Amino acid sequence: MGEPSDATTDGSANCEIIPDRVTDCRGRQWPHVNESNPKFLDLQSALAEMQRLREENVRLRCLLQEHGIQIPAAQSTTGIPVTTNALPSAHIPVLKAEQRIALFRSLFHGRDDVYAVRWENTDGRSGYMPRADRDWKAYLRAKDEDRRKVDRQTRKFRPLTDEVVRGHLVGDHTIGIYPLLQDETCWFLAVDFDKKTWQRDATAFLAVCCELNVP
């Protein structure tokens, strides 16, 4: 008995025939999708990312509700109604202004005796500087080479108060805080990982935090 032949009886080579339409269990016909098609793979990736973003959105909205922060109604940009069925249905009271300020200051806790205010020049340059009251008379009386020294010696820093934080939250001004306390400790860190080794650097940083019991 001979080996199986790769040719059909009419002499043509065997090939896989993929129908251009498939029928589901309800008898409906749908176009066949070739899963090896790059466009299909891109679609799968986009759908997975969309699902991840939806789950992240729900998590963040729940976190806001846990802290009593009111969430504005979601606006649809596609004409499709936006539902929030995944959010908890329990009633959570909305925090008062004083409570929101206290929450903000507990999350971003730095020095209370000084804060920074953002400045911007007409040429586009911007930055932050300590908010302070200056003795301009002493400054102007000093020699040019001594003015910076006199300014440091005579200026009085303004403390960070609830009213200052309120102005920041409502958009009256933009402030910055000094996380490093006078005893060289801090309540939070802002760390930037970039370039090609950012993942390895972040992993090493996390390992050190775990070793030193840094939350």
C-alpha positions in Angstrom: 0.0 0.0 0.0 1.5 3.3 -1.0 2.1 6.5 1.0 -0.8 9.0 1.2 -0.7 11.4 -1.7 -0.6 15.2 -1.2 -2.7 15.7 -4.3 -6.4 15.4 -4.8 -7.9 13.2 -7.5 -8.0 16.2 -9.9 -4.3 16.8 -9.4 -4.5 19.9 -7.3 -2.6 20.2 -4.1 -4.5 19.9 -0.8 -5.2 23.2 1.0 -7.1 24.4 4.0 -10.4 26.0 2.9 -11.5 28.8 5.3 -15.1 29.9 4.8 -15.6 33.6 4.5 -18.7 33.4 6.8 -19.5 31.3 9.9 -22.9 30.5 11.4 -23.5 30.7 15.1 -25.8 28.6 17.2 -28.8 30.8 16.4 -28.3 30.5 12.7 -26.9 34.0 12.3 -24.0 34.4 9.9 -20.9 36.4 10.7 -17.8 37.2 8.7 -14.9 34.8 9.4 -12.0 36.4 11.3 -8.5 35.2 10.7 -6.9 35.3 14.1 -3.4 35.6 12.6 -4.3 38.8 10.8 -2.4 41.8 12.3 -5.5 43.9 12.3 -7.3 41.3 14.5 -4.3 41.2 16.9 -4.4 45.0 17.1 -8.1 44.9 17.8 -7.6 42.3 20.6 -4.9 44.5 22.1 -7.2 47.6 22.0 -10.1 45.7 23.5 -7.9 44.4 26.4 -6.6 47.9 27.0 -10.1 49.3 27.0 -11.2 46.7 29.6 -8.2 47.5 31.8 -9.0 51.2 31.7 -12.7 50.5 32.5 -11.6 48.5 35.6 -9.2 51.2 36.6 -11.9 53.8 36.2 -14.2 51.9 38.5 -11.5 51.4 41.1 -10.6 55.1 41.2 -14.3 56.2 41.3 -14.8 53.8 44.2 -11.8 55.2 46.0 -13.2 58.7 45.6 -16.5 57.6 47.0 -14.8 55.9 50.0 -13.3 59.3 50.9 -16.6 61.1 50.5 -15.6 63.0 47.3 -18.5 63.6 45.1 -18.1 62.4 41.5 -19.6 64.4 38.6 -21.9 62.6 36.3 -20.1 60.8 33.5 -20.4 62.4 30.1 -20.6 60.2 27.0 -18.6 61.2 24.0 -20.0 58.4 21.7 -23.7 58.8 22.2 -23.8 55.6 24.1 -25.3 56.0 27.6 -22.7 55.7 30.4 -23.6 53.3 33.2 -22.1 53.1 36.7 -23.6 49.8 37.8 -20.2 48.6 38.9 -20.0 51.3 41.6 -21.2 50.6 45.1 -24.8 51.5 45.8 -24.3 52.3 49.5 -24.8 55.9 50.4 -21.6 57.7 51.3 -21.8 61.2 52.8 -20.1 64.0 50.9 -17.3 65.6 52.9 -17.5 69.3 53.9 -14.9 71.7 52.7 -13.0 71.6 55.9 -12.9 67.8 55.8 -11.7 67.8 52.2 -8.9 70.2 53.1 -7.9 67.9 56.0 -7.9 64.9 53.7 -5.7 66.7 51.2 -3.2 67.7 53.9 -3.1 64.2 55.3 -2.2 62.8 51.9 0.3 65.5 51.0 1.9 66.1 54.3 5.0 68.3 54.4 6.3 71.2 56.3 3.7 73.5 57.8 5.9 76.4 58.5 6.6 77.2 54.9 5.2 76.6 51.4 6.0 77.5 47.8 4.0 79.5 45.3 4.3 79.1 41.5 5.4 82.1 39.4 5.4 82.6 35.7 7.1 85.4 33.7 5.9 87.0 30.5 8.7 85.2 28.6 7.2 81.8 29.5 9.7 80.9 32.3 8.1 79.5 35.4 9.0 78.0 38.7 8.3 77.9 42.5 9.6 80.1 45.3 9.0 80.2 49.0 6.1 82.5 50.0 7.6 85.1 52.3 7.3 88.6 53.5 10.4 90.6 52.7 12.0 93.7 54.3 12.3 95.7 51.1 13.8 98.7 52.9 16.7 96.6 54.3 17.1 94.9 50.9 17.3 98.2 49.0 19.6 99.8 51.5 22.1 96.9 51.2 24.9 96.9 48.6 24.3 94.9 45.4 26.6 92.1 46.5 25.0 91.8 49.9 21.3 91.9 48.9 20.8 88.2 48.5 22.3 87.6 52.0 20.1 90.4 53.5 17.1 88.9 51.8 17.8 85.5 53.4 18.3 87.1 56.8 15.2 89.3 56.9 12.5 87.5 55.0 9.8 85.7 57.0 8.2 82.6 55.6 4.4 82.3 55.6 3.0 79.1 57.1 0.9 76.7 55.2 -2.7 77.1 56.5 -6.1 75.6 55.6 -7.0 78.9 53.8 -3.9 78.6 51.6 -4.8 75.0 50.7 -8.4 76.0 50.0 -7.1 78.6 47.5 -5.0 75.9 45.8 -8.0 73.5 45.5 -10.4 76.1 44.1 -7.8 77.4 41.6 -6.9 80.8 43.1 -3.2 80.0 43.1 -0.9 77.1 42.7 1.2 76.1 45.7 4.0 73.6 46.4 4.9 71.9 49.6 8.3 70.9 51.0 8.1 67.2 51.8 11.4 67.0 53.6 10.8 67.9 57.3 13.3 69.6 59.5 14.3 66.3 61.1 15.1 65.0 57.6 12.1 62.6 57.4 9.1 62.7 55.1 5.6 61.4 54.8 5.7 60.6 51.1 8.0 60.4 48.1 7.6 61.3 44.4 9.9 59.1 42.3 10.6 59.3 38.6 11.8 56.3 36.7 12.6 56.7 33.0 15.0 55.7 30.3 15.5 52.0 29.2 16.1 50.6 32.7 13.0 52.1 34.4 11.4 48.8 35.1 14.5 47.3 36.7 15.1 50.5 38.7 11.5 50.5 39.9 11.8 46.9 40.9 15.0 47.6 42.8 13.4 50.6 44.5 10.4 48.5 45.6 12.6 45.8 47.0 14.6 48.3 49.1 11.3 49.8 50.4 10.1 46.4 51.4 13.4 45.6 53.1 13.2 48.8 55.1 9.5 48.5 55.8 8.6 51.7 53.9 4.9 51.5 53.0 
